[in-house]
Amino acid sequence: MKNSISPVFMLFGILFTACLLISNILAIKIITIGSLAVPAGVIIFPISYIVNDVIVEIWGYKKARFVIWIGFAMMILSNVMYQLAIEIPAAPFWTNQDSFATILQNSPRIGLASVLAYLSGSFANAFIMSKMKVMSKGKNFSLRAILSTLVGEGLDSMVFISVAFIGIIPAKELLMMVLAQTFIKTAYEIVVLPVTILVVNKVKKVESETAFDSNISYNPFKLNEV
């Protein structure tokens, strides 16, 4: 595998991070899908898992781990900048300070829930996708993509909803919210799976070789192994 970082890999890394940051803003609004109430972030956040699958499939788990940590750093940076912008006094003629703060200011509990959910779900998705690739010798991409998303999105939803709302929302409703979000996000993956497969095949041709992890250890803290 080439050591240099390709422009296509950079593009997917940027797309992954953009989806993450956009979803954090959209998640402030609660929408209904049928009879289910879910954060509006569900309309874009699953795309980050699809991109994660593509990165693992083409460039391997180590590169996916690197992108996940970059996304984490950008999440922290954006939240710091949001808070700084809120604290800076507004111009006398600007009257939207309260609305601005309402949209961009998360409580410490929500912020912690977002970070923990993102890290646990993203790493689980990438690790399972990559491990299954080794076990299947690169076959059964569709099955690997769906199962890794099911576990990753399930873990993400469980961690976020538990940390953010336990003690506030009844346990039964929390469980329903976790199941609903996991179902919707996994269904999203299944619906767009033909597009994902098409993208993987196109990128493989562009990159000329596929990354294949033969020795994967679940240690997300080794940033130098990319």
C-alpha positions in Angstrom: 0.0 0.0 0.0 1.3 3.5 -0.8 2.5 5.6 2.1 1.4 8.9 0.6 -2.1 10.2 1.3 -4.1 10.3 -1.9 -6.4 13.2 -2.8 -9.4 10.8 -2.9 -8.7 9.7 0.7 -8.5 13.4 1.7 -11.8 14.0 0.1 -13.5 11.2 2.0 -11.9 12.4 5.2 -13.2 15.9 4.7 -16.7 14.5 3.8 -16.7 12.4 7.0 -15.8 15.4 9.2 -18.3 17.7 7.4 -21.1 15.2 8.0 -20.2 14.9 11.7 -20.2 18.7 12.2 -23.4 19.3 10.3 -25.2 16.5 12.1 -24.3 18.1 15.5 -26.1 21.3 14.5 -29.1 19.5 12.9 -29.5 17.3 16.0 -30.8 20.3 18.0 -34.1 20.0 16.1 -36.4 17.1 16.9 -38.4 15.8 13.9 -40.9 13.0 13.4 -40.5 10.1 11.0 -43.9 8.4 11.0 -44.7 8.1 14.7 -41.1 8.3 15.8 -39.5 11.4 17.3 -35.8 11.6 16.4 -33.1 14.3 16.2 -32.8 15.9 12.7 -29.2 14.8 12.6 -30.4 11.4 11.4 -30.8 12.8 7.9 -27.1 13.2 7.5 -25.2 11.4 10.3 -25.6 7.9 8.7 -23.7 9.2 5.7 -20.6 9.5 8.0 -20.9 5.7 8.7 -21.2 5.0 5.0 -18.0 7.0 4.4 -16.4 5.2 7.3 -17.2 1.9 5.6 -15.7 3.1 2.3 -12.5 4.2 4.0 -12.1 0.9 5.8 -12.8 -1.0 2.7 -10.4 0.9 0.5 -7.6 2.2 2.8 -8.0 0.0 5.9 -8.7 0.3 9.6 -5.7 2.3 10.5 -6.6 5.1 8.1 -10.2 5.0 9.3 -9.0 5.4 12.9 -6.9 8.4 11.8 -10.0 10.0 10.2 -12.1 9.3 13.3 -9.6 11.1 15.5 -9.5 14.1 13.1 -13.3 14.3 13.3 -13.1 14.2 17.1 -10.6 17.1 17.1 -12.8 19.1 14.7 -15.8 18.5 17.0 -13.9 19.8 20.0 -12.6 22.8 18.0 -16.0 23.7 16.6 -17.6 23.6 20.1 -14.8 25.8 21.5 -15.3 28.3 18.7 -19.1 28.3 19.2 -18.7 29.0 22.9 -16.2 31.8 22.2 -18.5 33.4 19.6 -21.4 33.3 22.2 -19.3 34.9 24.9 -18.0 37.8 22.7 -20.4 40.7 23.2 -22.7 41.3 20.2 -22.8 44.5 18.2 -25.4 46.9 19.7 -27.7 46.7 16.6 -27.7 42.8 16.5 -30.7 41.4 18.3 -30.3 37.6 17.7 -27.9 36.8 20.5 -30.4 34.6 22.4 -31.4 32.6 19.3 -27.7 32.2 18.3 -26.8 30.9 21.8 -29.8 28.6 21.9 -28.7 26.9 18.7 -25.0 26.6 19.3 -24.7 26.2 23.0 -24.9 22.6 24.3 -25.1 21.7 27.9 -22.0 20.0 29.3 -24.0 16.8 29.6 -25.1 16.9 25.9 -21.6 17.7 24.9 -20.2 14.7 26.8 -22.9 12.4 25.4 -22.0 13.5 21.8 -18.3 12.9 22.2 -18.7 9.5 23.9 -21.3 8.3 21.4 -19.3 9.5 18.4 -16.0 7.8 19.5 -17.6 4.5 20.6 -19.9 4.2 17.6 -17.4 5.2 15.0 -14.6 3.0 16.3 -16.9 0.0 16.7 -18.2 0.4 13.1 -14.7 0.7 11.6 -13.3 -2.2 13.7 -16.1 -4.6 13.0 -16.1 -3.7 9.3 -12.3 -4.4 9.1 -12.3 -7.5 11.2 -15.1 -9.0 9.1 -13.2 -8.2 6.0 -10.2 -10.2 7.2 -12.5 -13.1 8.2 -14.3 -13.1 4.9 -11.1 -12.5 2.9 -12.5 -9.3 1.4 -15.9 -10.8 0.4 -19.5 -10.0 1.5 -19.1 -6.2 1.6 -22.9 -5.7 1.8 -23.2 -7.9 4.9 -20.2 -6.4 6.5 -21.5 -2.8 5.9 -24.9 -3.6 7.3 -23.7 -5.5 10.4 -21.0 -2.9 11.3 -23.5 -0.1 10.9 -26.1 -1.9 13.1 -23.5 -2.3 15.9 -21.9 1.1 15.5 -25.2 3.0 15.2 -26.7 1.0 18.0 -23.8 1.7 20.3 -23.8 5.4 19.3 -27.5 5.8 20.0 -27.4 3.8 23.2 -24.4 5.9 24.6 -25.8 9.3 23.5 -29.4 8.8 24.7 -28.3 7.1 28.0 -25.7 9.8 28.9 -27.8 12.7 27.7 -31.3 11.8 29.1 -31.1 9.1 31.8 -32.9 10.4 34.9 -34.8 12.8 32.7 -36.8 10.5 30.4 -38.3 7.3 31.6 -36.2 4.1 30.9 -38.9 2.6 28.6 -38.9 5.7 26.4 -35.1 5.8 26.4 -35.1 2.2 25.1 -37.6 3.0 22.4 -35.6 6.0 21.3 -32.4 3.9 21.1 -34.2 1.2 19.0 -35.9 3.8 16.8 -32.7 5.6 16.0 -30.8 2.4 15.4 -33.5 1.1 13.1 -33.7 4.3 11.1 -30.0 4.7 10.6 -29.5 1.1 9.7 -32.4 1.2 7.3 -30.7 4.3 5.7 -27.6 2.2 5.2 -29.5 -0.6 3.5 -31.4 1.8 1.2 -28.3 3.5 -0.1 -26.2 0.3 -0.1 -26.2 0.1 -4.0 -24.7 3.6 -4.1 -22.1 2.7 -1.5 -21.1 -0.4 -3.5 -20.9 1.8 -6.6 -18.7 4.3 -4.9 -16.4 1.6 -3.5 -15.9 0.0 -6.9 -15.2 3.4 -8.5 -12.7 4.4 -5.8 -10.9 1.0 -6.1 -10.3 1.7 -9.7 -9.0 5.2 -9.0 -6.7 4.1 -6.2 -5.5 1.0 -8.2 -5.1 -1.1 -5.1 -7.2 -1.9 -2.0 -5.9 -1.6 1.5 -6.2 -4.9 3.4 -5.6 -5.2 7.1 -4.2 -8.6 8.0 -3.2 -7.7 11.6 -5.8 -5.5 13.3 -5.7 -4.7 17.0 -8.5 -2.7 18.5 -6.4 0.1 19.9 -7.8 3.5 18.7 -5.1 5.5 20.5 -2.2 4.6 18.1 -2.2 7.7 15.9 1.1 6.8 14.4 -0.1 3.7 12.7 -1.7 5.2 9.6 
